[in-house]
Amino acid sequence: MAAHRADSFRTIHPVSYKVYLFLAVIALMVALVVQTNAVIARLNLETRNRCDVLARFFAVTTFQAAEDPVTRPIFREVIRSIDFPIILTDTRGIPRAWREIGIQPESIPDSVLDRAAERGVATPEVAEIQRIVQRLDRINKPINIVRVGQAGVLGFVHYGEPRLARQLRWVPYIELAIILLLLLFGFAGLRSLLVGEQRSLWAALAKETAHQLGTPLSPLMGWAAVLRDAGERGGIDGGKIETIASEMERDLARLHKISTRFGQMGSRPALKESDLTAAVAGVVDYFRSRLPHLGHEVTIVERYDPIPPMAFHRELLEWVIENLLRNAIDATDKPKSVIEVSLAWKRGEREVELCVRDNGRGMSADERRHAFDPGYSTKRRGWGLGLALARRVVREYHGGRISILESVPGMGTAVAVALPVPPPRAPAAS
């Protein structure tokens, strides 16, 4: 029953898949940007917290101590483990220690910094660091170095973003480029597969058309041979002519149905209220008249419950019934085979269920799993379009479902078609 229900999902139009895929890419991109910005924000917060700790440390030890030749190496050692741009300046803007700014601290002697502080004139090296200070201040507001409980500023901590944060800003765009590249290759590969599959399906559809046309054409050719033989012998009674004409008209009507069916497959057919029981019985009667040519005994049993009036496309639904009956007849492998065709009205679910059950060879689990796949067939002369087209007629054109109720190897198969019946309209108020 689970498999029966699972087939009730409607087919989504291919355009919808493209829209959903586009929206999924956009959603993924937004998620990546949000996640990356959250990580960057945490890194920047940690960076500021570290700078606050450094500022408090220098305030406690007094910033002037950083100018002492003995304590200066200690200050530089403190910031040696820092992995983001940072510059410590005094109140006059003279750099006293720095890290990760592209200038090695050892490249500028302490004496140069001392002279710049004493004279107020910055050397080219010091001026370059001061330009970097201005650039860092545009990224983050500098932190004042103050001693708790005392007024006045001892210096400033200027800092930028960690290298990891700068690298992370590019991650969403790199990932998006990779995703788009993979989608491009995926679409190219999928398009190639679809084109190949479409070509094979068109070839299979042409074979299926020939097969469908061959069913009534063979009897017509046989009746033509009977007429020709009767003419050569010099006469044929009127009753015989009437029988032959009736059978030929029947096969010609079938040819007309086949052409109508294939013409309707590319458009949305109009559903009309009709007698479903009569349609099913007509198809069964057509096949029953041809059972004696199979070479073994096949009995078709019909069980029809009273069903409410319903709208359907007669030619297309008859095609579905023919496919199910033909599959059931082809599956017969016993001296006395039985095919049961039934119609049941499921009032609680408001649907009519057509079931075709046989006691033939049945299907394996793999055959059952792929039974409705286009191009899949277990017959030597089959093209694998019968059940695929039947599913399209039932699901897309009638809003119903088709499924394999059960199939046991050696014991037979039961295929069900469930068609919805809309609730009756309330009578209009007078």
Number of C-alpha atoms within 10 A of each C-alpha: 9 7 11 17 11 10 16 15 11 11 11 9 8 8 9 10 11 11 11 11 13 12 12 12 16 13 12 16 17 13 13 17 18 13 13 18 16 12 16 20 13 13 16 18 13 13 20 20 12 13 21 16 12 19 22 18 17 23 20 13 13 16 25 14 14 20 17 10 10 10 13 16 13 12 20 16 11 11 19 13 9 16 14 19 19 24 25 27 21 20 16 12 18 22 24 21 21 23 20 19 17 10 13 10 15 7 8 12 9 16 9 14 19 15 13 19 18 9 8 12 13 18 12 9 13 18 15 12 20 18 11 20 24 12 14 20 16 13 12 14 13 21 19 18 27 21 19 9 6 7 8 11 14 19 26 22 25 26 29 25 20 20 12 13 18 12 10 17 15 12 14 20 14 12 14 16 12 12 15 13 12 12 15 12 12 12 12 12 12 13 12 12 12 12 12 12 14 12 12 15 18 12 13 18 19 13 16 18 14 11 15 16 17 13 13 19 17 12 14 20 12 13 16 14 12 15 17 12 13 14 11 9 9 8 10 13 8 9 9 11 14 11 11 18 14 12 16 20 13 15 20 15 12 19 18 13 17 19 14 13 19 14 11 16 14 8 9 9 16 12 13 11 11 14 15 22 17 11 16 21 17 13 15 19 12 14 15 13 9 9 15 11 8 11 8 14 15 19 15 19 13 14 12 15 11 10 18 14 14 17 17 20 19 20 18 24 20 21 20 23 22 19 17 23 23 13 18 25 22 13 20 23 17 14 10 12 18 20 22 17 24 19 22 16 19 14 11 6 9 15 20 23 20 22 22 25 25 25 24 25 19 22 20 12 12 8 14 16 11 13 21 22 15 18 19 17 18 11 11 6 9 15 21 22 22 25 22 16 20 24 22 19 23 20 21 15 19 21 17 23 25 26 23 21 17 17 22 16 13 16 12 21 24 21 20 21 25 25 22 17 20 11 7 8 6 6 6 5 4 3
